[in-house]
Amino acid sequence: MAQEKVLPKPIDWDELYPGRFLKAVDFKGKQVTLKISEVRIEELVGDKGPQIKGVMSFDRTEKQLALNKTNGICLKEMFGKKVQEWVGKRVTLFPSVWNGEDCIRVYGSPDIDEDKAISISLPRKRPFQMTMHCTRPHSAPGNGSATPGKADSTPPTPEKAIADLKSTENLDAYIKTRKSVWAIYAAAGIEVPREVEAAADLHRESLEERVS
């Protein structure tokens, strides 16, 4: 008699409905770096009906990523406009929150040489800034060996990070503070907490409304 397959108990609601596409819950709150194996377009049916979207496949996982405009812009800014040249590149993804919903965002790549500030412009939205991070492990002084996850400084508590972000009174100060906070978490090899991501997005929107 065939043994019954034992499946894990779901923790998150999205785990009740697994499918072919990656979801934020799949990341378990951590950054994940994947190598791109294919990029194509498909007609996908969603809440707004059929839409043509980019679909990205990866080595070492059967799950794919349906590309929204924000993630597509991030990839273009890192790897260029020739989409098929993205194949073989590595991309670091992380779970985040957008408009109160879980989502997947691009954090950066080990295949870029340095952090890069980019501007995201979407229809009917004010442009906003993001940073694509070089996620290549730093070398330890003196021996050139990689030391992934080694903390260069102690990351702030979520409460402290949120307070620092909310203390900024204009977009320039916000961008500088956000970049600094994100860099400290990255140096420590720690994912930026979801509540910090959400608070940062809300404060940015508030600052943008002041100048509108």
ABEGO torsion letter per residue (X at the ends): XBBBBBBBBBABAAAABBBABBBAAAAGGBBBBBBBABBBBBBBBBAAEBBBBBBBBBBGBABBBBBBAAAAAAAAAAAEABAAAABGBBBBBBBBBBGGBBBBBBAEBAABABBBBBBBBBBGBBBBBBBBBBABBBBBBGAGBBBBGBBABBBBBAAAAAAAAAABABAAAAAAAAAAAAAAAAAAGBBBBAAAAAAAAAAAAAAAAAAX
